[in-house]
Amino acid sequence: MGERVRPLVVALALMIGSAGCARTTATIRRTDDTPLEAQIDSSDRSTLRLRGPSGNIVSLDQYQVASVDHPGNVMALFGGVSAGLGLLLLTPLAVERATGTRDGGAGGLAAVLGVPYIIIGLPVFIANMLIWDDSRARAREFESARPPPWMIAPPVPGRPTFIPPIRPLPAGPAGADDEEPDRKPPSGFHR
């Protein structure tokens, strides 16, 4: 593999790995229980519906939610800073081209350092901005109708947990609802 191709292959592998690790669950800090990690399914002005990892839906009202931290914002910041740093590193190359001077390869070194930052940072930035925007769009109605902060209780401290799966109710004893045919009603009752 050529000397110029190897850094690009490594950058591409890092880009695919980091863009694939994007988190899609929001952290919902609650006023009445520990925080939750869940994907925002939908919302209306009074209810935020969350989808857990097993697919179950949990609804929270306005006064149960202290705050919502949407996914993607931190990784989008990381990707944006990385892409910006890459563009900054390419500045000497642009100056060399504009002035027509060659100062001993500073532009080539900047390209070798700057291009991988752009190749990694830009897809991470775009993918996570789309995740962040999608999560905010699903909660837009709920967040637009939020009561004033002084009316909402502070969040309960603790580490976020995933929504536990909703288990089906246990079945009652067989025939508990059926009346036995040979059983007579108590005295005083008529059929």
N, C-alpha and C positions, 0 to 999 in steps of 0.2 A: 504494500500500500504506500502511495506516495506521501512525502512529508507534508504536503498541503492538504491532503484528503483526510489524514488521520484525525486532526483536531475537529474537522467538521463531522466526522462519524461519531466521535465522542460527544460533541455538542448535541447532535441529533438524538443520540441515545438518552442523554440527560433531559432533553426537552420532552421527549415522549414519556419518560418516567415521571417527570415532575408535573406535566399537564395531566397525566392519568391519575395522579394522587389527589386530585382536587376533591375537597370535602363538600358534600351537598347537604349536610344537616346543619340546621340552625341551633344555636344555644338559646333556650327560652328560660329566663330567670323568672321563677314564680314567687308569688307573695305568700302562698299557703303550703308550699312543699319545696323539695330540693329541685334544682334546675334540671331541665330535660334536653336531650339531644334528639332532634327529630327533623324530618323534612316537612316544610310547610306545604300542606295540601291545598288549602284554600282559606278564604276568610270572608266575613261580611262585617258590617259595622259593629257588631257586638260579640262575634265569636271567631276565634282563631282555631282552625282545624289542622292537627298535626298527624302525620303518617309515620308510624314506627317502623323499625326494620322488618317486622313480620307482616306488615301491611295493615295493621289495625289503626283505626282513627281515634284520636282523643281530641275533644273539644275543650277549649279554655275560654272563659269570658274575660272582659276587659279588666276586671279587678283581680283576676288570678294571675295576670301577666305583669311583671315589673318591668322587664325589658326584653328585647329580641336582638340577638347578635346574628346577623345574616352571614351565611357562608361565602367565602371567596374574597372578602375585602383584604385580608392580610396577604394572601398569595398574590392578589392583583397588585398590591403595593410592591411586593418583592419583584414581580415580573416587570413592572413599570420602571423601578429603580435600575434593574439589570439592563433593560433595553436602553434607558437613558444613559447609563454608564458606557454602554457599547457605542452609542452615538457620540458621546464625548471623546471616547478613545479614537474614533475615526476622524476627529477634527484635524489632527496634524496631516493626515493623508489628504484631506480636502484642501488644506492650506498649501501643501506641496503642489497639488494639481493646479490650483488657482494661480499661484505665483510662477509655476514652471521651474521651481528649484528642486534640487535633490540634496538633502542634508545627511546623507549617510544611512538611509534606510529607516528613519524614524517613522515614516508613513507606512512602510511594510510591517514593522513591528506593531504599530497601532492597529492595522487591519487584522493581523493575526490575533491580537487580544480583543479587539472590539467586535468583530463579527460573531464569535461564539456567544458573547453576552447578548447580542441582539437576537441571535437564533434561539437562544434559550428563553430570554425575557419576554419577547413579544408574544409567542403562543401562550405562555403562562398567564400573561396579563390579559389577553383576549378571552381565553377560556374561563378564567375566574371572574372577569367582569360580567360575562354572560350568566354564570351561576349566581352571582350576587344580584344582578338585575332581575333574574327569574324569581328568586326567593322574595325580593322586595315587591315584585308585581303581585305575587300570590297573597301577600300580607298588606297590600296597599289600602284596601278598604278598612281593615281593622286598625291600622296605624293612623289613618286619617281621622278616625273618630276617637282617638285616645283622650281620656279625661286629663285635666291638668295634673302635672307631676305631684303636687301636694295632696291630691286625692288618692294616690296609689301607694299602698304599703311598700316598705322596702323589701328587697328580695331576701328569701331565706338563704343563708350561706350553705355551701356544700359544693361538691363536684358534680358536674352534669352526668346524668345517667340516660341510657336509652329507654324509650318507652317499653315497659314490659309487655309481652304478648297478652292478649285477652284470651283467657281460657274458657272453653264452653262450660256451661253449668252442668253439674253432675245430674245424671238421670235419676229419677225417683225409683222406688221399688216397683217392680213389674205389676201392673194392674191396680195401682193405687188410685187412679182416677176412675176406673171402671167399677160399677156396682156389681157385686157377685149376684148371679141370677137366683140362687136358692136362699139368699138372705132375706129375712122379712124386716120391714121397717119397724121401728120401736112403736109401742102402743101409743095411741093418741094421734098418730099420723095416718092419714088416708091417702091412697093413691088416686 
